[in-house]
Amino acid sequence: MDLFAFPPLAALLDAVDRGLTALAGALSSIAPGWGAALAVIAATLAIRALLIPLGVRQMRAQLARLRLAPQLAALQKRHARNPERLQQETMALYRRENVSPFGGFGSALVQLPIIGLLYAAFVRPEIGGHPNGLLEQTLLGLPLGHSAGSALAGWPGALVAIALLLVLAAAAWAGRRVSRRIAPAPTGQGATLARVLSWLPFLTVVAGALVPLAAGLYLAVSTSWSAVERAVLFRALSPAASPATA
């Protein structure tokens, strides 16, 4: 099922595509050969800047859960053989501390359709019944509709692809470090699962090699922003929201 076949979403995506194409044309007059790439970067930065308040709410909720992690671990140990009692005591702890176990998830869900719309504008070959004008433009001679992986076979496309994949890898590494600092330390079998899941951010490197270059640029900028934003918010909010983690 194609969600963007729904007329309101199709019209919105078409407007985004036309706006990005116009922005790329304007930027090309300032930086010939870089206009389309700069349009992708500028649009991604603008969207992520608008979503900062949601990121703040999400970080506050994560820090609140981190503050309660030792008490939750004690409850799990105390009521390990009584799941019903464990659930009751856990919810009672959340109520006493005025913390929602689902806090921050709403903020993440709000971001998904906005970021999904922007991503669709960088990956779909046709929008609104016409070719995606953004994907027809180039960066150093490499069409933004081609994948970074396919660009590795030629020059200077290989230089663009390698730089993009290196940025994605660095952003994934930084994001993994931040996530491990924020997440409560798991124990037992959960620790093994957590270690495995902590490597999931590196899937963006694989995705960046397979999707169109325009989408790869979006992923590189967005994941880099996420890593920096979470690190800054963790440092800024943890002393007030979670003294134990400061």
NORJO-V553797 format. One record per pair of residues at least 6 apart in sequence whose C-alpha atoms are under 7 Angstrom apart, sorted by the first residue. I is the first residue (numbers start at 1). J is the second residue. Records with the same first field share a line. If there is no record, write none. Layout:
BEGIN
I = J, J
END
This chain:
BEGIN
4 = 10
10 = 128
13 = 117, 121
14 = 127, 128
16 = 121
17 = 121, 132
20 = 39
21 = 133, 134
23 = 39
24 = 35, 36, 39
25 = 35
27 = 35
28 = 34, 35
33 = 138, 139, 140
34 = 139
36 = 134, 137, 138
37 = 139
40 = 214, 217, 218
41 = 218, 221
44 = 218, 221, 222
54 = 107
56 = 233
57 = 104, 107
58 = 104, 107
59 = 233, 234
60 = 241
61 = 103, 104
63 = 182, 238, 241, 242
64 = 99, 241, 242
66 = 182, 183, 184
67 = 242, 244
69 = 184
72 = 90
75 = 86
76 = 86
79 = 85, 86
94 = 100, 101
119 = 215
122 = 214, 215
123 = 212, 215
124 = 132
125 = 131, 132
126 = 132
135 = 143, 144, 145, 214
136 = 143, 144, 145
137 = 143, 144
138 = 144
140 = 156
142 = 157
144 = 212, 213, 214
145 = 212, 213, 214
146 = 212, 213
147 = 209, 210, 211, 212, 213
148 = 161, 208, 209, 210, 213
149 = 161, 209, 210
151 = 157, 158, 161
152 = 158, 161
164 = 220
165 = 205, 208
167 = 220
168 = 204, 205, 220
169 = 202, 205
171 = 223, 224, 227
172 = 201, 202
174 = 227
175 = 227
176 = 198, 201
178 = 227, 230, 231
208 = 216, 219
238 = 245, 246
239 = 246
END
